[in-house]
């Protein structure tokens, strides 16, 4: 089983495009998922990704034998306000155009939340009425269909992530069953349904298997002792983390924090997840999403990125033997 490995640029919020390519190759990755560039989450506005600069970016990628697997946007499909949805749709279309220019395979979007609340976050799923849930699921499905129809002529995909309320795989399945476009798919953040919804991996996979086209990988623990760097810097780390959390919630109402640890050192059942994908014939990307941008207390990319590929292969060997 060949693993196509990538990392999200959430891992390295301060790196330039050249550094992303250089360090990605050095760490043994095949490609990268662009979520942000030099802390700018709006890729459409970044100077290095303007139309006049794209030939240089393509040349850098080709020279390094490196790929952009996809572009992760902040486009959310749950919006009730028609004017806001029009803005989101236009952003999604522009992301599709940029993805085509960069040779990427897809753009990521969010279902986000069933019922947002003021100041970010959402009403707990259990407290959302059945009518509200059905209405939001239908709205998200209709909008995913629209964006996916825009992707079809470009031979691209639109992937909705198991994130926020849509990390509940019953909700995600209800969306996908209403979408007809072959360009629509699921980005399976393998961690989120397991950690935030308490789902077994086999349960999530059974529900979403027909649509999974990309995967995010991360690891966490249920509780974590303060690390030496945190203990020594104290208030500064807390302040940085608070600012990052506010920024994350401004972009994604459904963002949820976790006690993340280096991949393979926590509680996430990596070998089981690999076994499920391996047995299904999955041939898409395995992408490390080290959320350094949203969790500044985490280890730097120079620590987190080099260990992902070898650790993933170690778990693959374990999955093969079992």
N, C-alpha and C positions, 0 to 999 in steps of 0.2 A: 504494500500500500504506500503510494507516494503521498507525502504531505506537502501541500503548498502553504508555506508559512508567511505571515505578515504581522505587522504591528500597527496599532492605531497611533496617530500622532498626539493623542491625549497623553501618551507616554513621555513625550519629549516636547513640552510646550514652547521651549525657547529656541529650538533648532531651526536653522534655515533649511530651505529645500535641498541645497547641496549637502548639508550635514546629514539630513534624513537619508539621502541616497547612500552617501559614503558609509555612515554608521550601520545602516541596514544591511548592506553587503558584508561589512566586516563581522556583523553578528550572525551571519548565516541565513538571513531572511531572503525570501524570493520576491517580496513586494511590501507595499505599505498601503494602509487605509488612511486617506487624508480626512481628518476631522477638523484640524486647525493648522495654522502655520504661523509660527512666531506669536502665539497667543491670540491670534485673530481667528475666531470661529466662522466668520463670514468669508469663506474662500473666494467668493465672487469679487470681493473688494481688495484682496491682497495684491500688492504691486507685482509680485513674482508670478501671479496667475492671470494677468491681463493678456488680452489676445496677442499683443505685440511681443509678449514674453514666452508664449507657449512653445514656439519652435525650439527655444533654448531648453525648456523643461523636457521636451521630448528627446532632444539630443542627449541630455544628461542621463536620462533613463536608459536610452538605447546603448550608450557607451558603457554603462555599468551592468547591462543585462538585468535590469531591475524593473519592476512593474508597479503601477498604481492599481490595486485590485478594485477599489471603489472610492466614492466620495460620500462622506457621512454628513448630511445636512441636518439642520435643526427644524426642517419642515414638519409641522404637526397637522394631522388630519382631523382632529376632533373639534376644531373651532366652530362656534355657533354663529359668530358674526360673519355674514356673507362678504363684507368688505375685507375682513382679515383673511378669510379663506382665499379670496382673489389674490391677495399679496403672497400668501403661502404658495399658491399654485404657480404664480409667475416665478417665484424663487425656485421652485422645483423644476420648472422648465429650463431655467438658466443653468441649474446644476446639471441637468441632462446634457445640455450643449457643452458644458465644460468637461464633463466626463467623456463625451465622444472625442473631444479635442485631445485629451490626455491618454486615450486608449484604455480608460477604465471600463469595468464591466457593468457597473450599477451605481445607483445612488441610494442612500439610506434615508428613510423617513420614520416618523413616530406616529403611532396612534395616540400616544401620550396618556390622557386620563379620561375617565368616563364622566366625571363631574369635577371640574376645577374649582378651587376656592381662592378667595382673594389672598394675595401675597405669595402665591405658589402652593404647590401640593394639591392634593385631591381628597375628596370624601372617601373614606374607606369603602372598598368594593362591596363589602357586606351590607353597607348602609345605602347603596345606590338602588333605586327602585328598578323593578324589572322593565318598566316602560322606558325609563331613562337609559338603561343599559342597552335595550334593543334599538332605541333611536340612535344612540351614539355609534353602536356597532354598524348599523346600516349607513350612517353618514360617512364613517371612516372607510367602509368598503366601497362606497360610490366614488369617493375621492381617490382611493388607491386605484380604482379602475380607470379613472380619468388620467391620472399621471402615467399609469402603465401604458395606456393607449398612445401617449406622447412618446414613450420610450421605445415602442415597437419599431418604428421606422429607422431608429438609430441603432437597432440591435443591442439595446441596453435593457437592464432590469430595474425595477423599483422594489426595494426590499424594506419591509416593515419590521422593526425590531421588537423582540420580546423585552419590552422596557416599560416602566411605569405600570399602569393598570393592565397593559397589554402583555405583561409578563405572565399573566394568567393564561395558560394555554387553551382553556375553554373559550375565553373571549377571542383569542387570536384565531382559533379554528373557525369560530362563528363568522369572523371577518372574511377569512380566506374562502370559505364555502360560498360566499356571495360574489366573489371576484372572478370574472371570466377571462381576463387577459393573461396569456401565457408569459407576459413580461413581469407579472407580479410574483413576488416570492417573500419568504421569511428569512430574516437575519436572526438566527438562533443564538442569542446570548445565553450560553449554556449555564451560566451561573445564576441568572436572575430568577427564573421560575423555581429553581431548586432552593435558593436562599430566601427569596422574598415571598414566595407563594407556598413553600413547603411541598413542592411537587417532587415525586421521584423522577429521575432522568428518563426511565423507560416510559413513564406515563406521558411526559411532555413530548418525547420523541414520537411515540405512537400517534399522538394527535396531530403533530405538525410535519411529520416525515415527508408527505407529498410536496411540500412547498419550501423546504429548507435549501437555501442557495448560498449561505455564508454562515460562518460561526465565529463568535467571540469567546475568548477564554480568559478567565481570571480565577483567583483563589481567595478564600477568606476564612476567618475563624469566627466563632460565636462570641468570643471575648478575647481581648488582647491586652497584655501588660504594657504600660508605657515604655517606649524605647529610650535609650540613653539620650539621643538627640532631642527627643520631645521633652524629657525631664529637664535638660539643661537650658532649653530655650523657652520653655513654659508659655507665657502669655503671648509671645510673638507667634508661635506655632498655632495657638488657638485662634488668634486674630486672622492669620492667613487662611486657616481652614474655614473660618466663618465667612470671609469674603468670597472664597472659592465656592462655598455652598450656595451663597446668595446668587452668584453668577450662574451656577448650574441650574438652579430652580428658575431663574429668569428665562433660560433657554428651553428647559424641559420641566414642566410642572410635576411630572412623575418621577423625577430623579430621587433615588433612595441611596443613602450611604451604607457602607458596610466596613467591617474591619478587614481590609485587604492585606494580604501577605504575599511574599514572593511566590510565584507559580510553583505548585508542587509541594509547598511546605504547609498548606492549610488543610481544610476539611473537604474540599471539593473532590468528588470521586472521578478523577481524571481518566483512569484506566477503563472504568465502566462506560464513560461517555465516548471514548475512542472506540471501544468495542461496538457500541451501537452504530456509530457512523461507519466503521469499517465493514460491518456485516451488511449494511444497507447499500454499499457501493458508492458512498459519498465521495466526490472528487473535487469539491470546491475548497475554499480557503480555511485555514486555521489561524485565527488572528488574535494575538495578545492585545487585550485592552487594559493596559496598566494606567489607571486613572490619576496620574500625577497632576494633571491640570486641576481636577476637582478635589484632590486630596494632597495638598502640598507637603504633608508630613511623610508621605511615602518615600521610599528609597529613590534615588535619581535614576534616569534611564541608563546611565552607564553601568549600573548594577542590575537593574531589572531585565533589560533586553538581552544581554548575552546569554543568560541562563535558560531562556525560554525554549529555544530550538532543541538543545541537547536533552533537556528535561522532558519535553514532549516525546522525543524519540525513545527515551527510557521507558516512559509509560506505554508507548506503543508496543514495545517488546513485551512488557508485562501483559498487555491486552492480548497479544498473539499467543502467549503461553497458556492463558487461562481459557 
